[in-house]
Amino acid sequence: MLAAQTIPPISNTAFFTCGIREQDAQSKFPICNDIYAKNFMTKLGRYVYEKYRPNYFAKRTNYVRPKIIDDLTVECLKENPGLKIILIGAGFDSRAYRLAGGDWLEIDETAIIRHKNKCLPIDKCTNPLKRVTIDYAKDNLTDILNEHISSEECLFIIEGVFMYLEIEEIKSLLKAINSVKSKHILICDLMTYTFSNTFARGTKRRFDDAGANVKCQCDTPESIFIDHKYSLLKDISIIEIAVRYGAIRIPKFLMFKKLRKGFRVMSFKQDCIH
């Protein structure tokens, strides 16, 4: 069995979100309906999940966030069914199994990929899929991306990652992505400093205590992407969509801007081939 200490604290949060998706899939009216989430929730996974103790707000936003990203990905696949799709910090993502189409590349730390290969083998996937391990402290992401990506267009999905990075680390990651000689769309979730320290402060405190420090250093994280020559395609409030699905009940008069704009899924387009 995979020992808990082999998975770094930030990667451990993959069990947190996976456990939430498992609960959603088992509910009467699932939103994301990730039927494969249960595959990853081994004894270790359930131990980690209980350690982080997700509250009502964290659960409901994590039902909705992957659904929004699913829908945006499906839109891209309708235009290009063979689209190269790269997941950086893939965690226990199962989109390659759940969505029709795509040529998938999943990148994450060795312990995560080993657990994933054991619990959901590649040969069970009907879409082309490759998994690549990385040591973020030692390996060069730029080299890995350029080794495995040769298509003219691609889609990057980075879910549940940027909130753990400092601004300079985000810039470094964008620089690595932009080294790829392809036009691309980038789908990600972004959380503001204000949101993480007010509405999500309980979850942030638990993550910080466990060593998975939530950074979220500014209130306009999208500006970092704009500065890197991205154009904004979609700006979707996770809270608004959660209310629309009935996952969260918040009176309209309490839906002020800092709440609506504090946690969003955004997609960006990069047309420049560097």
N, C-alpha and C positions, 0 to 999 in steps of 0.2 A: 504493500500500500504506500501511496505517496505520503511522505512525512510532512507535517504542517510546516516545519522549519525550512523545508526546501523551497517554499514559495514566498517570495518577498511580500511585505504587507500590502503594497499597492496592488499586486497581482492577486492577492487574496480576496480583494474586493470583487473579483470575478464571480466568486461563490455567492457573494451578497446579492448581486443583480440576477444571477442565474436562479437562485432560490426564489426570488420574487417572481421571475418569469414562470417558474414551475407552478407556483401558486395560482398565477393568472390562468395558465393553461388548464388547471384542474377546476377552475371556477365554472359556474353555470353559464356565465356570459363572458368568455375570455376576450381580451382586447388585442393583445399581441399573438396569443395562442402559439407559443413556442413549445411544441410537443416534444422536442428533443432536450429541453432543459433538464428534465428529470434524469437523463442519462448521466449527467455530470455530478449529480448530488449524491456522492458517496458518503461514507461515514465522516470523512474529513470535511467534505463540503457542508454537511449539516452542522458540524462542530463550528466551522467558521461562520456560517449563517447565523447561528445562535449567538455567537460572540458579538456580532455587529448589531443584532437586535433591531431590524428595520422598523421604524414607526409607520403609522398610517400614511403620512404625507410622502415618505420615501417610497413606500410600496406603490402607491397609486401613480406617482410620477414615473416610476420605473416600469409600470404596465404600459404607459403611453409612449415614452421616449422611443423604445425599439419599434413600436408600431409606426410612428411618424417616419423613422428612418427606413423601415420596410417599404412604405408607400412611395417615398422618394426614389428608392432603389428600383422599384418596379417601373416607375415612370421612365427611368434611364434605360432599363432593359427592353421596354416596349420599342424604343427608338433603335436600340442596338442589342439584339438578343445574345450576341457573342462578346459583349463588352468585358474587358479585363477589369476585375474588381479586386482592389487591394485593401485588406483590413490590417491596420497597424494597431498593435495592442488588441488583437482579436479576441482574447479571452475565450469564453465559451459560446461565442457567436455560432448560430446554426443556419444562417441565411443561405449558405451554399446548398443546404439540404431542403430548405423550405420554399425557396423561390425558384421559378422556372427561368433557366438561362444563366448566362454569365460564365466567365472563366476566372476562377477564384484563387486568390493568393492570400493566405493567412500568415501573419507574422506576429510572434510573441516569444516570451521567454521559454527556455527549455522545459521547465517543470510544467508549465501550462500546456505546451504542445504535447508532451508525453502523456499527460492526463487525458487530453483531448483525443489523441490517437487510440488510447485504450478504450475510452468510453464511447466514442463515435468514430469508428474507423473511416478512412478516406474511401475505401472500396465500397462503402455503403452509399456514397454520394453519386447521384445521377448526372451532376454537372462536373466539368473539369475542375479539379481542386488540388492545390499544392500547399503544404504547410512548411514554413521555414522558421527555424529557431534563431533567436538573437539574444545576445548579452548586451543590454543597453549601455552598460558602463564601459564595455570594451570594443564591441563590434561597430563597424561603420554602416549606418543605415543607408547612406547614399550608395555605397557599393552594392549592398544587397538589392536595393530597388533597381539599380541599373543592370544588375545581373539577370533579374527575373522579369523585367518589363521591356517589351520591344514594340508594343502596339502603338498606333498613332493616337488613340484616344483611350482613356481609362477613367475609372471612378475610384476615389479613395474614400473609405469609411473609417472614421476615427471616433469611436463611441466610448464615453466614460474615461477619457484620457486627459484632455486638456485641463480639467479642473485640478489635476495633480501636478501640473507643470508651472514653473515660473515663466514670466514673460520671455526671458532670454531663451529658455528651453523650447518654448513654442516657436520662436523665430528660427531656432536651429532645426526643428522638425520640418517647418515649412521650407527651409532652404534645401533640406534633403529631398523633399518631395519635388520641389521645383528643379532639381537636378535631372529629373527624368525628362527625356526629350519627347514628351507627349502632351497633347492638350488634355486637360482633365477637369473633372468636377470633384469637389471635396465636400463631403457631408459629415457634419460633426455636431456635437452638443456643446454649448458654452454656458457657463454660469458666471454671474457677476459677483464681485466682492460683497456688495450689499446683500444680495440674496443668500450667499453662503454663510454670512455672519448674522443673519436675522431669521429668515424663514427656515433655513436648513441648518441652523446652528447646533441643534441636538445631534443630528447625524454627523456633522463636521467634527464635533467634539469627540464622538466615539471613534471616528476614523483617525483623527489626530492622535488620540490616546493609544491606538493600535499601531501607530507608525505609518499609516497611509495618509500623510498630511495633505489636506485640501488647501490649495494655494489661492486661486481666483484673485489675482492681484489688482484687477481694475474693473470698472463698471461698463466699459465699452470694449470687450474683448474682440469684437468683430473688426475694430479699427486696426488690429495687428495684421489681419488678413488683407485688408484694403491696402495697407502700407506695402504689402508684398505683391501688389499688382493683381489681386483677385477682385472680381466683380461679384457682388452679392446677388444670388438668384432667389433664394427663399429664406424667410425669417419667420419661424413658426414658434409660437409660445407653447411650451409643454403644459403650462398651467391652464391656458385657455382650452386646449384640446382635451385635457383631463376633465375639465368642467363639462365640455360638450359631450363627452362619452359618459358622463355621470360617475366617473371614477372619484372625483373630488367635488364636494358641495361647498361652494363659496358664493355668498350673495354678491350680486353685481356691484353694489356700492363699496365692496371691499376689494374689488379687482383693480387696484390702483397700479400705476405704471411699474413701480419697483418690483411688484409681484409678477405681473404679466411678462415683463421684459427681463426678469432675473434669471430664467432658466429656459433656454431655447434650443431648438434644432435649427441649424442654418446650413445652407448649401452655397458654395462659392464656385465660380468658374475661372479657370486660368487658361487663357487663349495663347499666351506667349510661350513659344518654344525657345528655351534659352540656349 
